[in-house]
Amino acid sequence: MSAAGGVGRLVKRLFTRGDDEGERQSQAADGRGGRDSDIGSSPDPGSGPGPAEGATGPRGALARLTDRLARTRDGLVGKVEALLGRKPVPDEEFFGELEAILLQADVGVKAAARLLGGLRSRVAAAGPKEGGGVPDLMAHLKEEILEVLGPQAPLSRDPSGTTVIMVVGVNGTGKTTTAGKLGYRFRRDGSRVILGATDTFRAAAIEQLEIWGERAGADVIRHEEGGDPGAVAYDACQAASARKADYVILDTAGRLHTRVNLMEELRKVRRVVEREIPGAPHEVLLVLDATSGQNAIAQARTFKDAVEVTGIALTKLDGTARGGVVLAIREELGIPVKLVGIGEGLEDLREFDPAQFADALFVGAEA
């Protein structure tokens, strides 16, 4: 047995038990696909994963989101409610403590200033209520948060051809998992999906994406470790044209964001897909780890300048009390959060709905 082969098999066994986000629940997914070298073949979209299990519908989705945002709710809304209990009249001291709560929740300086300014205006317009407090202060804060988040920004797609999505980000953010879960979602809806393993710098990333292909019922286009990422992107686009695929999802390399050569590789992959498929890439999704706080903002700035990021996929939102980073990203970078990861299950990557996020954050909050 060669060392490389042994490592590959070990990675595959480990990943089957749980990938870089601890994907223990996702073994329930079925379907077929995987390693692919025949560009002309194509799976039947009807053979992909069946209907999703678990909570369904708006109420079920809200309940699950509410449960997964418990730490952020306690760290933000819970502390504001406690502050109101101590200081029912919003004076300067109140707003000073509120600012500290917002910053501790990683809302960021710019978004915090906007929230405080809007809240001051609403408080002044509402006037005092009997007893000296302010009516509906929590409702005012919720409305200000919705103002910062803006409207929902759905994923872009090409309705008449192949939609290309580049998934970018540093290693450890859940980038490959996000690419795989996206493939699963699209296959579940009956679309033909090709996953491109353009992170050729890590054998583990290629192995992981192949397993995701098997889970999702998607084809995987790959080269050997150390290959040219641009060549993988080219082959994925060619396969998409031959098989009339609805989506190409490219899992890209994710070395440290300070590496200039990484950014050049990403630009090269972008140029390849621009040349091969009109209008591509239709999305450049930057995957950020919500638990990394303000470091996520620094990562976003670098990737935004290099590859024209169109949206954020914010992972591990269920594992942090500092989910206010959603607001910081939107206010400081102007990039919409399009997807959020709120758990380990296949259904826990979902489109970000600002109104639903605010409802889950403020559930049970007193006026």
C-alpha positions in Angstrom: 0.0 0.0 0.0 1.4 3.4 -1.0 1.6 6.2 1.7 -0.6 8.4 -0.5 -3.2 5.7 -0.9 -3.3 5.0 2.8 -3.7 8.7 3.6 -6.5 9.0 1.1 -8.4 6.0 2.5 -7.9 7.3 6.1 -9.3 10.7 5.1 -12.3 9.1 3.5 -13.0 7.0 6.6 -12.7 10.0 8.8 -14.8 12.2 6.6 -17.5 9.6 6.3 -17.9 9.9 10.1 -17.9 13.7 9.9 -16.5 16.4 7.6 -15.0 19.7 8.6 -18.3 20.9 10.1 -18.9 17.7 12.0 -21.4 16.3 9.5 -22.7 13.4 11.6 -26.3 13.8 10.5 -25.7 14.0 6.8 -25.2 10.2 6.4 -29.0 10.0 5.9 -28.6 11.5 2.4 -28.8 9.0 -0.4 -28.2 9.3 -4.2 -25.3 8.4 -6.5 -22.5 10.1 -8.4 -18.9 10.7 -7.5 -15.6 10.5 -9.4 -16.1 11.3 -13.0 -13.9 11.2 -16.1 -16.5 10.6 -18.8 -17.6 14.1 -19.8 -20.4 12.8 -22.0 -22.4 10.9 -19.3 -25.1 12.4 -17.2 -27.2 11.2 -14.3 -30.9 11.3 -14.3 -32.0 14.2 -12.0 -34.9 12.1 -10.8 -32.4 9.7 -9.2 -31.1 12.3 -6.7 -32.0 12.8 -3.1 -35.7 12.6 -2.1 -37.7 15.1 -0.1 -36.0 16.6 2.9 -36.6 15.2 6.3 -37.2 17.1 9.5 -39.1 20.4 10.0 -40.7 21.8 6.9 -42.7 24.9 6.1 -42.3 28.4 7.4 -43.2 27.5 11.0 -40.9 24.6 11.2 -38.1 26.5 9.6 -38.6 29.4 12.0 -38.7 27.1 15.0 -35.4 25.5 14.0 -33.7 28.8 13.4 -35.0 30.1 16.7 -33.5 27.1 18.5 -30.1 27.5 16.7 -29.8 31.2 17.4 -30.2 30.8 21.1 -26.6 31.8 21.9 -26.8 34.9 19.8 -30.2 35.8 21.2 -28.9 35.5 24.8 -25.8 37.5 23.9 -27.7 40.3 22.2 -31.4 40.5 22.8 -31.2 38.9 26.3 -28.7 41.5 27.4 -30.7 44.4 26.0 -33.7 43.2 27.9 -31.7 42.9 31.1 -30.4 46.5 30.5 -34.0 47.7 30.1 -34.9 46.0 33.4 -32.2 48.0 35.1 -32.6 51.2 33.2 -36.2 51.6 31.8 -35.5 55.2 30.8 -33.0 55.4 27.9 -30.5 58.1 28.9 -26.9 58.5 27.8 -25.7 55.9 30.2 -28.3 53.5 28.7 -27.1 54.1 25.2 -23.4 53.7 26.3 -24.2 50.3 27.8 -26.2 49.3 24.7 -23.3 50.2 22.5 -21.1 47.9 24.5 -23.6 45.0 24.1 -23.7 45.5 20.4 -19.9 45.5 20.1 -19.6 42.4 22.2 -22.0 40.6 19.8 -19.7 41.5 16.9 -22.1 44.0 15.3 -19.2 46.2 14.5 -18.5 49.8 15.1 -20.2 51.1 11.9 -23.4 49.0 12.3 -23.6 49.8 16.0 -23.4 53.5 15.3 -26.2 53.2 12.8 -28.4 51.2 15.1 -27.9 53.6 18.0 -28.6 56.6 15.8 -31.8 55.1 14.5 -32.9 54.0 17.9 -32.3 57.5 19.4 -34.5 59.0 16.7 -37.2 56.5 17.2 -37.1 57.0 21.0 -37.3 60.8 20.6 -40.2 60.5 18.1 -42.2 58.1 20.3 -41.8 60.2 23.5 -42.1 58.9 27.1 -44.8 56.6 28.2 -46.5 56.6 31.6 -43.9 55.9 34.3 -41.0 57.4 32.2 -40.1 54.5 30.0 -40.2 54.2 26.2 -42.9 52.1 24.5 -41.9 49.3 22.2 -38.2 49.9 22.5 -37.4 46.3 21.6 -39.6 46.6 18.5 -37.7 49.7 17.5 -34.4 47.9 17.8 -35.7 45.0 15.7 -36.9 47.5 13.0 -33.4 49.1 13.0 -31.7 45.7 12.6 -34.0 45.0 9.6 -33.0 48.3 8.1 -29.4 47.4 8.3 -29.9 43.9 6.9 -31.9 45.1 3.9 -34.1 42.9 1.8 -33.5 39.2 1.2 -31.0 38.5 -1.6 -31.6 35.2 -3.3 -29.0 33.2 -5.1 -28.6 34.3 -8.8 -29.2 31.8 -11.5 -29.2 31.6 -15.3 -32.8 30.5 -16.1 -31.9 29.4 -19.7 -28.4 27.8 -19.2 -25.8 26.6 -16.7 -25.4 28.6 -13.5 -21.8 28.7 -12.3 -21.2 29.2 -8.6 -17.6 29.8 -7.3 -17.3 28.9 -3.6 -14.3 30.7 -2.0 -12.9 31.2 1.5 -10.1 30.2 3.7 -9.6 26.7 4.9 -11.6 25.7 8.0 -14.7 27.8 7.3 -16.8 25.0 6.0 -16.2 25.8 2.3 -16.2 22.3 0.9 -19.2 21.4 3.1 -21.1 24.5 1.8 -20.3 23.5 -1.8 -21.5 19.9 -1.1 -24.7 21.0 0.6 -25.5 23.4 -2.2 -25.1 20.5 -4.6 -27.5 18.4 -2.5 -30.1 21.2 -2.4 -30.1 21.6 -6.2 -30.2 17.9 -6.8 -33.1 17.5 -4.4 -35.0 20.0 -6.5 -34.3 17.9 -9.6 -31.4 19.9 -11.1 -28.4 18.4 -12.8 -25.3 19.4 -10.8 -21.5 19.2 -11.4 -19.1 19.7 -8.6 -15.7 20.9 -9.6 -12.7 20.1 -7.3 -10.6 23.1 -8.1 -8.9 23.0 -4.7 -6.1 20.9 -6.0 -3.7 21.9 -3.2 -5.4 19.6 -0.7 -6.0 15.9 -1.3 -8.5 15.9 1.6 -10.6 18.6 -0.2 -10.8 16.4 -3.3 -11.8 13.4 -1.2 -14.4 15.3 0.6 -16.0 16.7 -2.5 -16.2 13.2 -4.0 -18.1 12.0 -1.0 -20.4 14.9 -1.3 -21.0 14.0 -4.9 -22.0 10.5 -3.8 -24.3 11.9 -1.1 -25.9 14.4 -3.4 -26.1 12.4 -6.6 -23.9 14.9 -8.4 -21.0 14.3 -10.8 -17.5 15.4 -9.6 -14.9 16.6 -11.9 -11.4 16.3 -10.4 -7.7 16.1 -11.3 -4.9 14.7 -9.2 -3.6 16.6 -6.2 -1.3 19.5 -7.3 -3.0 19.9 -10.7 -4.0 23.1 -12.4 -7.2 24.6 -10.8 -8.0 26.4 -14.0 -7.9 23.1 -15.9 -10.4 21.6 -13.5 -12.7 24.6 -14.0 -12.4 24.2 -17.7 -13.3 20.5 -17.6 -16.2 21.2 -15.3 -17.6 23.8 -17.7 -17.1 21.5 -20.7 -18.9 18.7 -18.8 -21.7 21.0 -18.0 -22.2 21.9 -21.7 -22.1 18.3 -22.8 -24.5 17.1 -20.1 -26.7 20.2 -20.1 -26.1 20.7 -16.4 -28.1 23.2 -14.5 -25.4 24.1 -12.0 -21.6 24.0 -11.8 -20.3 24.5 -8.2 -16.6 25.0 -7.9 -14.9 24.3 -4.6 -11.8 26.6 -4.7 -8.5 26.6 -2.8 -8.5 28.2 0.6 -5.1 29.0 1.9 -4.5 32.0 4.1 -6.1 35.1 2.7 -2.9 37.0 2.9 -1.3 34.8 0.2 -1.3 36.8 -3.0 -0.7 33.7 -5.1 -4.0 32.2 -3.9 -5.9 35.3 -5.1 -4.2 35.0 -8.5 -5.3 31.4 -8.7 -8.9 32.4 -7.9 -8.7 35.2 -10.6 -7.5 32.6 -13.1 -10.4 30.2 -12.3 -12.8 33.1 -12.7 -11.3 34.0 -16.1 -11.7 30.4 -17.3 -15.4 30.2 -16.4 -16.0 33.7 -17.8 -14.6 32.5 -21.1 -16.4 29.1 -21.2 -19.9 30.0 -20.0 -21.6 33.3 -20.9 -22.4 35.4 -17.8 -20.4 33.2 -15.5 -19.7 33.1 -12.7 -23.2 34.0 -11.7 -22.4 33.8 -8.0 -19.1 34.1 -6.1 -20.0 33.0 -2.6 -17.5 33.8 0.2 -17.8 31.3 3.0 -17.2 32.9 6.4 -17.1 31.3 9.9 -19.4 33.2 12.2 -17.4 32.2 15.2 -14.3 34.1 13.8 -15.9 37.4 14.5 -14.2 40.5 13.1 -11.5 38.4 11.5 -14.3 37.4 9.0 -14.5 41.0 8.0 -10.8 41.2 7.2 -11.1 38.0 5.1 -14.2 39.4 3.3 -12.3 42.6 2.3 -9.5 40.7 0.8 -11.6 38.3 -1.2 -14.0 41.0 -2.3 -11.2 43.0 -3.9 -9.7 39.9 -5.6 -12.7 38.0 -7.0 -15.7 40.3 -6.9 -17.7 38.5 -4.2 -21.5 38.6 -4.8 -22.7 37.0 -1.5 -21.8 35.6 1.8 -22.4 32.1 3.1 -22.1 32.4 6.9 -21.5 29.1 8.6 -21.5 27.9 12.2 -24.0 30.6 13.2 -25.4 28.2 15.7 -22.1 27.9 17.5 -21.6 31.5 18.5 -23.0 34.2 20.8 -21.6 36.8 18.3 -24.0 36.4 15.4 -24.1 40.2 15.2 -21.4 39.7 12.6 -24.3 39.4 10.1 -24.9 43.1 10.6 -21.3 44.0 10.4 -20.8 42.3 7.1 -23.8 44.0 5.5 -23.0 47.5 6.9 -19.2 47.5 6.4 -18.9 45.6 3.2 -22.2 46.1 1.4 -22.3 42.4 0.6 -25.5 40.5 1.3 -25.6 37.4 3.4 -27.3 34.9 1.1 -26.8 31.6 3.0 -26.4 30.6 6.6 -25.3 27.4 8.2 -27.1 26.7 11.5 -26.1 23.1 12.2 -24.7 19.8 11.0 -27.6 18.5 9.0 -28.1 18.6 5.3 -31.1 21.0 5.7 -29.1 23.3 8.0 -27.7 25.3 5.1 -30.5 27.6 4.1 -31.1 30.9 2.3 -30.8 33.9 4.6 -34.1 35.6 5.2 -33.6 38.8 7.2 -37.1 39.0 8.4 -37.1 35.4 9.7 -33.7 36.0 11.3 -35.0 39.0 13.2 -38.1 37.1 14.2 -36.0 34.3 15.6 -33.7 36.7 17.3 -36.5 38.6 19.1 -38.8 35.7 19.8 -40.4 36.3 23.2 -38.7 39.7 23.6 -40.7 42.1 25.7 -41.9 45.4 24.2 
